[in-house]
Amino acid sequence: TGCPKTDTVRIKVIMQDVFVPNAFSPNGDGLNDIFKVTTRKLINVQEFRIVNRWGNEVFYTNDIHKGWDGKYKGQEQDTGVYYYMMRVAYPTGKTDFLKGDLTLIR
């Protein structure tokens, strides 16, 4: 009973230009120990900073290959919410300022 039916579905995958995780756990287990930004090809991170809840800078880099290990001046930072700010440059010459929060979990 009934007739078989077929249909076609087209799925478009949209990749983010810049991926920023929302948490990390620098506990030495080899999983999520470094907070790093990932970008698509040819997108350059011009500056990337992380500040604590009092606005004190605990990490800064302009090297996309470097990430934050949860320490500041060799001292492990407290579990909690931190804030990132970054400026990225696209191959077209356009720049963007991105900001958000992240959670450090111990």
C-alpha positions in Angstrom: 0.0 0.0 0.0 1.2 3.4 -0.8 3.8 4.7 -3.2 7.5 5.1 -2.4 8.7 8.7 -2.4 12.1 10.3 -2.7 13.3 13.8 -2.0 16.5 15.7 -2.1 17.9 17.8 0.7 20.8 20.2 0.3 22.8 21.0 3.3 25.1 24.0 3.4 27.9 23.9 6.0 29.0 27.3 7.2 32.4 27.4 8.8 33.2 30.0 11.4 36.0 32.3 10.5 37.2 32.4 14.1 36.5 29.8 16.7 36.9 30.7 20.4 36.2 28.0 23.0 34.1 29.1 26.0 36.0 27.0 28.6 39.3 25.2 29.3 40.8 23.1 32.1 44.5 23.6 32.5 44.9 20.6 34.8 47.7 18.7 33.0 45.6 15.9 31.7 46.4 16.7 28.1 42.8 17.7 27.3 41.9 21.4 26.9 45.0 22.5 28.9 45.6 25.5 26.7 43.1 28.2 25.7 43.7 28.8 22.0 41.9 30.6 19.2 41.4 28.8 15.9 41.0 30.6 12.6 40.3 29.7 9.0 43.2 30.0 6.6 44.6 33.5 5.9 42.9 35.1 8.8 45.5 36.7 11.1 45.1 37.4 14.8 46.7 40.8 15.2 46.2 40.9 19.0 44.7 38.6 21.6 44.3 39.5 25.2 42.7 37.9 28.3 41.8 39.9 31.4 40.5 38.8 34.8 37.2 40.1 36.3 39.1 43.2 37.6 40.3 44.1 34.1 43.9 43.1 34.8 45.6 41.6 31.7 46.7 38.0 32.4 47.7 37.0 28.8 48.6 38.7 25.6 49.9 37.5 22.2 49.8 38.4 18.5 50.9 34.8 17.6 48.0 32.6 16.6 50.0 29.5 17.6 50.3 30.6 21.2 47.6 30.1 23.8 47.0 30.7 27.5 48.0 28.0 30.0 45.9 29.5 32.9 48.9 31.1 34.6 50.0 34.7 35.1 53.7 35.4 35.9 54.0 31.6 36.7 51.1 31.6 39.2 48.0 29.5 38.5 45.0 31.7 38.2 41.7 31.0 40.0 38.8 29.1 38.6 36.3 31.6 37.2 35.2 33.7 34.3 37.8 35.7 32.3 37.3 38.0 29.3 39.0 38.0 25.9 39.4 40.7 23.3 41.0 40.2 20.0 41.5 42.0 16.7 41.6 39.8 13.6 42.5 40.7 10.0 40.9 39.1 6.9 42.6 38.7 3.5 40.4 41.4 2.1 42.0 43.9 4.5 39.0 44.1 6.7 39.6 43.9 10.5 37.2 42.9 13.2 37.3 43.4 17.0 35.9 40.3 18.9 35.2 40.0 22.6 33.6 37.5 24.9 34.1 35.5 28.0 35.7 32.1 28.9 35.6 29.9 31.9 38.8 28.6 33.5 38.0 25.2 35.2 40.4 23.5 37.6 
